[in-house]
Amino acid sequence: MASLDRAVEIAGSALAGRLDPSGAILIDRCFELAGEVTSEKSKTVAILYFVLENCPEWTIDRYMAEGFEGRVIEALHALTTAAADEASSTSAAARDPTARRIKWGAKRVAARPHQL
């Protein structure tokens, strides 16, 4: 079964050298999001979610093939359900406690100024 360590490895390779539109280093923002939650499962989901949002080559199906547990996959589905429809996505995240914490953490991270 895949773990937090594997999520960190995936993020390290997937986000290597990538910057966000403001020029911030994506891997730093990824770990900043992971720092917003406390449990190992929540950190794993936060990291995988960040990669999912920023690296189209990573999908939930690929995470399943990597062996991430069902609870991690369920939280990722809650975070990404109907992503094109913000109201629906927020509602799905609200039903999953891990997804809800990560959604709020992502809003806090996005609101902070980032140093280049």
C-alpha positions as CSV (number, residue, x, y, z in Angstrom):
1,M,0.0,0.0,0.0
2,A,1.4,3.4,-1.0
3,S,2.2,5.9,1.7
4,L,3.0,9.5,2.5
5,D,6.6,8.8,1.5
6,R,5.4,7.6,-1.9
7,A,3.3,10.8,-2.2
8,V,6.3,12.9,-1.5
9,E,8.3,11.0,-4.1
10,I,5.6,11.5,-6.7
11,A,5.4,15.3,-5.9
12,G,9.2,15.6,-6.0
13,S,9.4,14.2,-9.5
14,A,6.2,15.5,-10.9
15,L,6.7,19.1,-9.7
16,A,10.5,19.3,-10.2
17,G,11.4,22.7,-11.7
18,R,7.8,23.8,-12.2
19,L,6.6,27.3,-11.2
20,D,3.1,28.7,-10.6
21,P,2.0,31.7,-12.7
22,S,3.3,34.1,-10.0
23,G,6.8,32.4,-10.2
24,A,6.5,30.5,-6.9
25,I,8.1,27.1,-6.8
26,L,5.2,24.5,-7.0
27,I,6.8,21.9,-4.7
28,D,7.1,24.5,-2.0
29,R,3.4,25.4,-2.4
30,C,2.5,21.7,-2.4
31,F,4.3,21.1,1.0
32,E,2.8,24.3,2.3
33,L,-0.7,22.8,1.6
34,A,0.4,19.6,3.3
35,G,1.4,21.7,6.3
36,E,-2.2,22.9,6.7
37,V,-3.3,19.4,7.8
38,T,-2.1,17.1,10.6
39,S,-2.7,13.4,10.0
40,E,-0.6,11.3,7.7
41,K,-3.6,10.5,5.6
42,S,-4.5,14.1,5.2
43,K,-1.0,15.1,4.2
44,T,-0.9,12.3,1.7
45,V,-4.2,13.4,0.2
46,A,-3.1,17.1,0.2
47,I,0.1,16.2,-1.7
48,L,-1.6,14.0,-4.2
49,Y,-4.4,16.5,-4.7
50,F,-1.8,19.3,-5.4
51,V,-0.1,17.1,-8.0
52,L,-3.4,16.1,-9.5
53,E,-4.3,19.8,-10.0
54,N,-1.0,20.8,-11.5
55,C,0.2,17.7,-13.4
56,P,-2.2,16.3,-16.0
57,E,-0.2,13.1,-16.3
58,W,-1.2,12.2,-12.8
59,T,-4.8,10.9,-12.4
60,I,-6.8,9.2,-9.7
61,D,-6.6,6.0,-11.8
62,R,-2.8,6.3,-11.7
63,Y,-2.9,6.8,-7.9
64,M,-5.1,3.7,-7.7
65,A,-2.5,1.7,-9.7
66,E,0.2,3.0,-7.4
67,G,-1.7,1.3,-4.5
68,F,-3.0,4.2,-2.5
69,E,-5.7,3.1,-0.1
70,G,-9.4,3.5,-0.7
71,R,-9.8,6.3,1.9
72,V,-7.2,8.4,0.1
73,I,-8.8,7.8,-3.2
74,E,-12.3,8.7,-1.8
75,A,-11.0,12.0,-0.5
76,L,-9.4,12.8,-3.9
77,H,-12.7,12.0,-5.6
78,A,-14.5,14.3,-3.2
79,L,-11.9,17.1,-3.9
80,T,-12.2,16.7,-7.7
81,T,-15.8,15.8,-8.3
82,A,-17.3,18.1,-10.8
83,A,-14.2,20.3,-10.6
84,A,-15.6,22.4,-13.4
85,D,-18.6,23.2,-11.2
86,E,-17.2,24.9,-8.1
87,A,-20.5,24.6,-6.2
88,S,-20.7,20.9,-6.8
89,S,-17.0,20.4,-6.0
90,T,-17.3,22.3,-2.7
91,S,-20.4,20.3,-1.8
92,A,-18.6,17.0,-2.4
93,A,-15.6,18.1,-0.4
94,A,-17.9,19.2,2.4
95,R,-19.1,15.7,2.8
96,D,-15.6,14.2,3.3
97,P,-13.8,15.5,6.4
98,T,-10.3,15.1,4.9
99,A,-11.4,16.8,1.7
100,R,-13.0,19.6,3.7
101,R,-9.8,20.3,5.7
102,I,-7.7,20.3,2.5
103,K,-10.1,22.5,0.6
104,W,-9.9,25.1,3.5
105,G,-6.1,24.7,3.6
106,A,-5.9,25.3,-0.1
107,K,-7.9,28.5,0.3
108,R,-5.5,29.7,3.1
109,V,-2.4,28.9,1.1
110,A,-3.8,30.7,-2.0
111,A,-4.6,33.8,0.1
112,R,-1.0,34.1,1.3
113,P,1.6,36.1,-0.5
114,H,4.4,33.9,-1.8
115,Q,8.0,34.9,-1.8
116,L,10.0,34.3,-5.0
